[in-house]
Amino acid sequence: MLLKFKKELILFVASLILLFCSYQFGIFSVINGPWGGFERFQHSSESVVFGKITQSRNEGIFSYQGRLGRLHFPSGRVNENTSQKLILNQKLSGGNYQPYNSNFGLQGVFYSLVDKALTKLNIDFKSRVFIFHAITSFLLAVVLALIILLFYLELGMPPAIFLLFALAFEQWLVLIGKSLYWSFWFFYIPFLITFIFHKFDEQNKNINFNYFYLSIFITVFFKSLFGYEFVSTVIIAALTPIVYFSIKNQWKKIQTIKRMLITGIYGVFGFLTAFIAHIVQLYFSAGSFSESLSIILYRAIARTHGEPHDSKNIHFVDSLSSSVFSVYKIYLKGMLGETTVLMVVFIFATIISYTRLKVMKKNFNSLKALTITLWFSFLAPMSWYTLAKGHSFDHNHLNHVLWNLPFNIFGFTLVGLVFYLLVQELLNKLRFHSKRRLI
């Protein structure tokens, strides 16, 4: 028992260190696409966090109701990330604060609190920025290390190790891993919670599922306060462990449907509650709830399926004019064709796993569940590409990362498991023939 615990601890710590170094420092140099380099990716998004930190220093953390934003030069030009950092470091003076109204912006409050604590400790500016990024990278590494550990408990060490290295080398996670704006670690929390609760339930731990549903509500609520981006993917990702355990443990269909439906409803309520909180936040500057609602809906419609020739949407004509199928084409190919390659690999692994199901006795249900859940999880990223068609068209330099929530996770695990089974089968045949020669 102690040896098993040591293995789990070693796997978790090793995963944590490897993933952190990959996301914080880019140690594997996997970034080779047209993104502006590891250190420059998504500067525009992150600039609203640095702008908020500066505004918190100037007028308090809850000034402008805690909203993200940027400081202008007196000329009126909006500064991007480098300029916002210079203003924060008092190397450049900024003028009026322009709030960012598209989401509640809880990450700005969070990092403003961290900045305040670090300033009291007399931490210099460069070190504070490093710590900001390190916190985000570390939290993502912790969450993914826990997911790897769960797959180890389910399927053994070989697929867990394969998943670890696949995630460490996954360029989209490396690109987004330390972004203060995206704080991508939070996107996995509902998925992780669902997996843990159902793993304990499988082991007859007398789980009170009211706590589980409440956890889904709370985590989706806070994720939505960080931003509405990818919320449909987050909610569907939270359903995938239910699919896995229902197949593995042969639940009745009605039990599976009921569990998924209730979980999804609590996730949607978490999103809607954050939406209401956002309306209230904007009320203090907009002056009315109707105006607050119109601000949010304008952004939502412009990023989904709005009318492209509406005068309000003049900046989004191309994205709103695009078809859903043109968006699918973008993301099924990948920026450098990488998604197409992975799809082929996952399909090939699925075919092999189906042939193995006929001869396997050990892990039969787990392999079957993993294969089916992989293709159910395909719906998670596709939901955002469909519902937020406009956003996906405009952000094709970013939204490919959704394949990792959690489609690629199940895919990498299946590939690792299938490869291990094939190697085991080959070794068994070699042993058998070796024994026959001796006889």
CORRAJO-V503774 format. One record per pair of residues at least 12 apart in sequence whose C-alpha atoms are under 7 Angstrom apart, sorted by sequence separation. I is the first residue (numbers start at 1). J is the second residue. D is the distance in whole Angstrom. If there is no record, write none. Layout:
I | J | D
I | J | D
This chain:
148 | 160 | 6
308 | 320 | 5
115 | 128 | 7
279 | 292 | 5
307 | 320 | 7
308 | 321 | 6
279 | 293 | 6
302 | 316 | 6
306 | 320 | 6
148 | 163 | 7
197 | 212 | 7
305 | 320 | 6
52 | 68 | 5
148 | 164 | 7
52 | 69 | 5
51 | 69 | 5
52 | 70 | 7
242 | 260 | 7
49 | 68 | 6
51 | 70 | 4
48 | 68 | 5
49 | 69 | 7
51 | 71 | 6
74 | 94 | 7
48 | 69 | 4
73 | 94 | 5
74 | 95 | 5
239 | 260 | 6
350 | 371 | 6
381 | 402 | 5
48 | 70 | 5
72 | 94 | 5
73 | 95 | 5
381 | 403 | 6
47 | 70 | 7
71 | 94 | 5
72 | 95 | 5
71 | 95 | 6
72 | 96 | 5
381 | 405 | 7
71 | 96 | 6
72 | 97 | 6
71 | 97 | 4
190 | 216 | 6
70 | 97 | 6
71 | 98 | 6
69 | 97 | 7
70 | 98 | 5
69 | 98 | 5
70 | 99 | 7
190 | 219 | 6
235 | 264 | 6
377 | 406 | 6
378 | 407 | 6
69 | 99 | 4
189 | 219 | 7
190 | 220 | 7
377 | 407 | 5
68 | 99 | 6
69 | 100 | 5
67 | 99 | 6
68 | 100 | 5
235 | 267 | 6
47 | 80 | 5
51 | 84 | 6
67 | 100 | 6
374 | 407 | 6
47 | 81 | 4
50 | 84 | 6
54 | 88 | 5
46 | 81 | 6
50 | 85 | 6
44 | 80 | 6
89 | 125 | 6
187 | 223 | 7
374 | 410 | 5
43 | 80 | 7
44 | 81 | 6
47 | 84 | 6
67 | 104 | 6
68 | 105 | 5
140 | 177 | 7
186 | 223 | 6
374 | 411 | 6
43 | 81 | 5
67 | 105 | 5
68 | 108 | 6
137 | 177 | 5
370 | 410 | 7
137 | 178 | 5
136 | 178 | 5
143 | 185 | 6
66 | 109 | 6
136 | 179 | 7
371 | 414 | 7
134 | 178 | 7
136 | 180 | 7
140 | 184 | 7
194 | 238 | 6
370 | 414 | 7
133 | 178 | 5
140 | 185 | 4
147 | 192 | 7
133 | 179 | 7
139 | 185 | 6
191 | 237 | 6
195 | 241 | 5
133 | 180 | 7
136 | 183 | 6
187 | 234 | 6
191 | 238 | 4
194 | 241 | 6
220 | 267 | 6
224 | 271 | 6
61 | 109 | 6
190 | 238 | 5
217 | 266 | 5
221 | 270 | 4
225 | 274 | 6
213 | 263 | 6
216 | 266 | 6
217 | 267 | 5
220 | 270 | 5
221 | 271 | 5
224 | 274 | 6
61 | 112 | 6
216 | 267 | 6
220 | 271 | 6
217 | 269 | 7
218 | 270 | 6
221 | 273 | 7
213 | 266 | 6
217 | 270 | 5
221 | 274 | 5
53 | 108 | 7
52 | 108 | 6
56 | 112 | 6
328 | 385 | 7
53 | 111 | 7
327 | 385 | 7
49 | 108 | 5
53 | 112 | 5
324 | 386 | 6
327 | 389 | 7
324 | 389 | 6
327 | 392 | 7
346 | 411 | 6
349 | 414 | 7
353 | 418 | 6
327 | 393 | 6
334 | 400 | 7
349 | 415 | 6
331 | 400 | 6
346 | 415 | 7
349 | 418 | 6
320 | 390 | 5
319 | 390 | 5
107 | 181 | 7
319 | 393 | 5
319 | 394 | 6
304 | 387 | 6
304 | 388 | 4
305 | 389 | 7
303 | 388 | 6
304 | 389 | 5
305 | 390 | 6
303 | 389 | 7
304 | 390 | 5
303 | 390 | 4
304 | 391 | 6
302 | 390 | 7
303 | 391 | 5
24 | 134 | 6
24 | 137 | 6
23 | 137 | 6
20 | 137 | 6
248 | 365 | 5
20 | 138 | 6
248 | 366 | 5
106 | 225 | 6
107 | 226 | 6
105 | 225 | 6
106 | 226 | 5
20 | 141 | 5
104 | 225 | 5
105 | 226 | 5
248 | 369 | 5
19 | 141 | 5
103 | 225 | 7
104 | 226 | 7
105 | 227 | 7
247 | 369 | 5
104 | 227 | 7
103 | 227 | 5
16 | 141 | 5
103 | 228 | 7
244 | 369 | 5
16 | 142 | 6
244 | 370 | 6
16 | 145 | 6
244 | 373 | 6
15 | 145 | 5
243 | 373 | 6
49 | 180 | 7
49 | 181 | 6
12 | 145 | 6
46 | 179 | 7
240 | 373 | 6
12 | 146 | 7
41 | 175 | 6
46 | 180 | 6
46 | 181 | 5
45 | 181 | 6
12 | 149 | 6
38 | 175 | 6
240 | 377 | 6
30 | 169 | 6
31 | 171 | 6
237 | 377 | 7
8 | 149 | 7
28 | 169 | 7
30 | 171 | 6
237 | 380 | 6
236 | 380 | 5
22 | 168 | 6
233 | 380 | 4
26 | 174 | 7
233 | 381 | 5
15 | 164 | 6
19 | 168 | 5
18 | 168 | 7
233 | 383 | 6
23 | 174 | 5
232 | 383 | 6
233 | 384 | 6
22 | 174 | 6
232 | 384 | 6
23 | 177 | 5
24 | 178 | 6
230 | 384 | 6
23 | 178 | 6
237 | 405 | 6
237 | 406 | 6
104 | 278 | 5
103 | 278 | 7
102 | 296 | 6
102 | 299 | 7
65 | 281 | 6
173 | 401 | 7
172 | 401 | 5
163 | 409 | 7
166 | 412 | 7
163 | 412 | 5
162 | 412 | 7
163 | 413 | 5
162 | 413 | 7
160 | 413 | 7
159 | 413 | 5
162 | 416 | 5
159 | 416 | 4
158 | 416 | 7
159 | 417 | 5
158 | 417 | 7
158 | 420 | 7
